[in-house]
Amino acid sequence: DNMKPTLTWLKRRLVLKHNSELATIIEKHPTLLGYSIETNLAPTLDFYSKAIGDEKVAIAMLKRDPTLFGFSLEKRLKPRLKQAKELEWDIDEGTFVKIAKYTELSWNITVAKNL
């Protein structure tokens, strides 16, 4: 079963005590089951943890919104985090929602307003 390692990783790394918590996360973002642990899940969790500076906060954020695993580190998250830091924004959950989820147009407008 190809999904078992992913389910095990999610349960262990996101500190899920019950299968119902895991089921809720998968219901929110079913494509997680197709993500590679080595090239997506682990690096993305590491990215958020380092950027926020607190793994527990990053895990809580990803548990609330597992779609945050779905954005490209190289094409979206890292470049936008760099811009946010250059603009001296607080790097918190609200900032990460913008970094991850804003369209290119919305992101550029938000950045332009803060220059």
C-alpha positions, 0 to 999 in steps of 0.5 A: 500500500503506497499510502501507508508510509505517507499516512504514518509520516503525517500521523507522526510528524503532525503529532496526531493522536487519533486516526480521526485527526488524520482523517480530517486532514486528509478530507481537507486536502486529499492530494496529500496522499500523493505527495512525496515525503522526501521531496514535498512533505518533509521539506515543506514542514521544515521550511515552515518550521524554520521560517516561523522559528517554532515547529509546534506553531508550524505543525498547528498551522499545517493541521488547521490548513493542510493545503499549505503543503501544496504550494511550491517551495522554489516557485512560490514560498521561498521567493515570497518569504524573501520578499516578506522579510525584505519588507520587514513583515512579521513572519506569522501564520497570517503572513504565510496564508498570504505567501502561500495562497494569494494569486500572483496579482494579489501578492504583487498588489500587497507587496506594492502597498507595503513598499 
